[in-house]
Amino acid sequence: MREFVRTNHPDVGGDPEVFAAGLAKLQAARDGAPPSPETPTPLPADHGNGPVVLVHRHGLRGLLARFRDWRERRRRGPRVV
């Protein structure tokens, strides 16, 4: 599968239609189902409609906040018990 993707991906000059058809065949073979000529199911209408939160850390306060976060991560104990 990796060889197919590396050689036929549209970002490296492959044909997008051939790539999509080949991926459908590979996924069908992996799942054990016959390949379907249908297009993929679109995402639901409410996908991605959540709130967007922007965090701005500018200037000296932002630098100090990043340093404080880094230092807290360094002083934290190991995750493995």
N, C-alpha and C positions, 0 to 999 in steps of 0.2 A: 504494500500500500504506500509506504513512504517513497519508494522509487517512482511510482506513478505520479504522486503529488509533486515530487521534486522536478520531474521532467515535464509535466503537463500543466502546472499551475499558471494562471494568467499573468502573475507578476513576473514570471521568468520567460514570457513570450508564448505560452501555450494558448490554445483556443478555449475561450470560456465555455462554449457549448460542449465541446469534447470533454473538458474537465468535469462539468456537472454530470454528464452522462456516465463517465467512468466512475465518479464517486458514488452515484446511485447504484451501479452494478456492484462495486466493492462493498457497500453497506448492505445491500440485499444478500450478497454471498455470506457476509459475516452474520447476519441475522437469520439466514436460512429461508428467507422469503423470496419470491420472484420479484425482479425489479419492476417498479411502478413508474409509468410514464408521467404521472401526475406531478405537479409542482409542489414544493414543500408547503406545509400548512403555515399561513401567515400568523404573526404574533397577535395576541388579543389586543383589542382597541385600547385597553387601559394599561398596556405595557409601557413602562417608562414615564408615567404621569405623576410620579411621586414628587415630593418637594426637593428642590435643589438647594443645597446648603453650601455657601462659599465661605471659606475661612481665609482671612487675610492676615498675614503676619509680616508686617513691613517694618523696616528700620531696626533700631536697637532693640525694641521690645520683642520683635519677631526673632531676632538672632538669639536673645537671651532665652526665649521660650524654646527654641530648637535645642539650644545647649542644655537646658534643664531637662527636657525630654530625653536627650541622649544620655545624660548622666544618670537619670533614674533607670533607664534600660540597662546601663552598665552595672549598676549596683544591685540590680535585681538578682535573686538567687537562681540557681539552675532550675529548668523546667522539669527535668527528670528527677524523680524522687528515689 
